[in-house]
Amino acid sequence: MRRLFNMPPQVFRIFLLAIGIVAAYSVARYFLTPPSFGEYGWYRGAALAELATRDRVYAGKKACEECHGDEYEKLVKHEHKSLACESCHGPGEVHSGDPRKDNIEKSSFAVCLRCHEANPSRPKWHKQIVAKNHYTGSKCTECHVPHSPSEVP
Amino acid sequence: MKNNVSRRSVLAKIGAAVAGLLATPVAKAAKTVTQKVLVAADAPKGYDPTQHKWVMAIDANRCIGCGFCAEACKKENHVPEGPYFRTWVERYIITKPKPGSGAARGETLVDSPNGGINGYPEAPVPKDEIQHSFFVPKLCNLCHHSPCVQVCPVGASFDAPDGTVLVDPSYCIGCGFCIQACPYGCRFLSPVTKTAEKCTLCYHRITRGLKPACVEVCPTQARIFGDLKNPAPDDPIQQFYQNNLVTALKPHLGTEPRVFYAGIDKEVR
């Protein structure tokens, strides 16, 4: 063998060492590369499915409609049709799995003012009030129906 | 003819042949075992990422700065308390120029206290000195050439085939290169997981046919979400492109963001 390549012994040893390093690298790479690595690109393809398995917190408008169809029908006919139920009532995934009164927010006037308090940065088309000049109480629902704003209670 | 083959050499040759035959299946079995120890089991399938191209668009004309989106994002994705946001809303105030200054406009003031979740303090300048003021929701720009993905040393940040830019939390080493690389400041190092986190377009929602949480709760449809590969009959995304002149953030960087904005000023970065 040595005669075949006609190598001096010190070069032959380095040659063997180099082959050993490459072989060790290939073996390590073979064992350590995750199965889905390179499925879509230079990353672990299974990460996509893992990220998709997380639990949601917001249930979505459709889940609310299943039980609260009457309120939903009212909502989509009036100015607030673009609002989601969970905009004002907070996350509802827990409530949709276990419908109770104490695991969903009731919503309050603070939520109304989050959108409707006058602010010079808000677009002009949006209806705004200066709350302290408009009304001194804390029950917007005395005069307005949140699910159908154009109606009078 | 003299027989030179010894019993010992024949046995050695047979042994080597059997070992060679067994080597491949043994290595394969060992590989499976090693990888099961190293990586968690695969999650359930049923969603094909190559069949979708998700995209978000922002109509800043419609944003009223209520901060519902930033709040919903925090709750939906369990984003840690404090200055960590996957999406947030900035308030821009451009003042009128000082008389005689010869300038077309005054200063540009930008703020986003707690991402806009708790509302905004009164404008730092009187109302009659404001030339323009508006809100700009910010999120991952879903760049076509993502600087954050290019710098990741371990292949934890990646451009998924469905248009999202994601982080593999089990691969991220928390080096923070991607956080520095993102020109839009859309990433942060989570103090809880010690890995880089960012907007995933609510990957766990969109893969189940729901909208991202921010889009779900937006009361004015300032955020528009859709699938470019499966457009709906009255697709809001196509309507947005048709009805608006659109722009992207920092186009000079060549990142080619796929999140398009309508109704923003040149001062928006």
HADDOCK unambig.tbl for C-alpha pairs under 7 A between the chains (distance, minus, plus):
assign (segid A and resid 31 and name CA) (segid B and resid 31 and name CA) 4.97 0.50 0.50
assign (segid A and resid 31 and name CA) (segid B and resid 34 and name CA) 6.65 0.50 0.50
assign (segid A and resid 32 and name CA) (segid B and resid 35 and name CA) 6.67 0.50 0.50
assign (segid A and resid 34 and name CA) (segid B and resid 35 and name CA) 6.17 0.50 0.50
assign (segid A and resid 34 and name CA) (segid B and resid 39 and name CA) 6.92 0.50 0.50
assign (segid A and resid 42 and name CA) (segid B and resid 155 and name CA) 6.19 0.50 0.50
assign (segid A and resid 43 and name CA) (segid B and resid 155 and name CA) 5.06 0.50 0.50
assign (segid A and resid 43 and name CA) (segid B and resid 156 and name CA) 6.44 0.50 0.50
assign (segid A and resid 43 and name CA) (segid B and resid 158 and name CA) 6.65 0.50 0.50
assign (segid A and resid 46 and name CA) (segid B and resid 42 and name CA) 6.07 0.50 0.50
assign (segid A and resid 47 and name CA) (segid B and resid 168 and name CA) 5.61 0.50 0.50
assign (segid A and resid 49 and name CA) (segid B and resid 43 and name CA) 5.28 0.50 0.50
assign (segid A and resid 49 and name CA) (segid B and resid 44 and name CA) 6.75 0.50 0.50
assign (segid A and resid 49 and name CA) (segid B and resid 45 and name CA) 6.70 0.50 0.50
assign (segid A and resid 50 and name CA) (segid B and resid 43 and name CA) 5.33 0.50 0.50
assign (segid A and resid 51 and name CA) (segid B and resid 203 and name CA) 6.55 0.50 0.50
assign (segid A and resid 51 and name CA) (segid B and resid 204 and name CA) 6.32 0.50 0.50
assign (segid A and resid 52 and name CA) (segid B and resid 203 and name CA) 5.49 0.50 0.50
assign (segid A and resid 52 and name CA) (segid B and resid 204 and name CA) 3.92 0.50 0.50
assign (segid A and resid 52 and name CA) (segid B and resid 207 and name CA) 6.42 0.50 0.50
assign (segid A and resid 53 and name CA) (segid B and resid 43 and name CA) 6.92 0.50 0.50
assign (segid A and resid 53 and name CA) (segid B and resid 204 and name CA) 5.90 0.50 0.50
assign (segid A and resid 54 and name CA) (segid B and resid 204 and name CA) 5.59 0.50 0.50
assign (segid A and resid 56 and name CA) (segid B and resid 76 and name CA) 6.33 0.50 0.50
assign (segid A and resid 56 and name CA) (segid B and resid 205 and name CA) 6.79 0.50 0.50
assign (segid A and resid 57 and name CA) (segid B and resid 76 and name CA) 5.06 0.50 0.50
assign (segid A and resid 58 and name CA) (segid B and resid 76 and name CA) 6.53 0.50 0.50
assign (segid A and resid 58 and name CA) (segid B and resid 213 and name CA) 6.63 0.50 0.50
assign (segid A and resid 60 and name CA) (segid B and resid 216 and name CA) 6.78 0.50 0.50
assign (segid A and resid 82 and name CA) (segid B and resid 219 and name CA) 5.63 0.50 0.50
assign (segid A and resid 82 and name CA) (segid B and resid 220 and name CA) 6.08 0.50 0.50
assign (segid A and resid 82 and name CA) (segid B and resid 221 and name CA) 6.76 0.50 0.50
assign (segid A and resid 83 and name CA) (segid B and resid 217 and name CA) 6.72 0.50 0.50
assign (segid A and resid 83 and name CA) (segid B and resid 218 and name CA) 6.80 0.50 0.50
assign (segid A and resid 83 and name CA) (segid B and resid 219 and name CA) 4.33 0.50 0.50
assign (segid A and resid 84 and name CA) (segid B and resid 216 and name CA) 6.25 0.50 0.50
assign (segid A and resid 84 and name CA) (segid B and resid 217 and name CA) 5.28 0.50 0.50
assign (segid A and resid 84 and name CA) (segid B and resid 219 and name CA) 6.74 0.50 0.50
assign (segid A and resid 86 and name CA) (segid B and resid 217 and name CA) 6.21 0.50 0.50
assign (segid A and resid 87 and name CA) (segid B and resid 68 and name CA) 6.55 0.50 0.50
assign (segid A and resid 87 and name CA) (segid B and resid 217 and name CA) 4.58 0.50 0.50
assign (segid A and resid 87 and name CA) (segid B and resid 219 and name CA) 6.95 0.50 0.50
assign (segid A and resid 114 and name CA) (segid B and resid 66 and name CA) 5.43 0.50 0.50
assign (segid A and resid 115 and name CA) (segid B and resid 64 and name CA) 6.70 0.50 0.50
assign (segid A and resid 115 and name CA) (segid B and resid 66 and name CA) 5.26 0.50 0.50
assign (segid A and resid 120 and name CA) (segid B and resid 127 and name CA) 6.97 0.50 0.50
assign (segid A and resid 120 and name CA) (segid B and resid 133 and name CA) 6.87 0.50 0.50
assign (segid A and resid 121 and name CA) (segid B and resid 133 and name CA) 4.60 0.50 0.50
assign (segid A and resid 121 and name CA) (segid B and resid 134 and name CA) 4.68 0.50 0.50
assign (segid A and resid 121 and name CA) (segid B and resid 135 and name CA) 6.71 0.50 0.50
assign (segid A and resid 122 and name CA) (segid B and resid 64 and name CA) 5.06 0.50 0.50
assign (segid A and resid 122 and name CA) (segid B and resid 65 and name CA) 6.93 0.50 0.50
assign (segid A and resid 122 and name CA) (segid B and resid 134 and name CA) 6.24 0.50 0.50
assign (segid A and resid 123 and name CA) (segid B and resid 61 and name CA) 6.72 0.50 0.50
assign (segid A and resid 123 and name CA) (segid B and resid 64 and name CA) 6.51 0.50 0.50
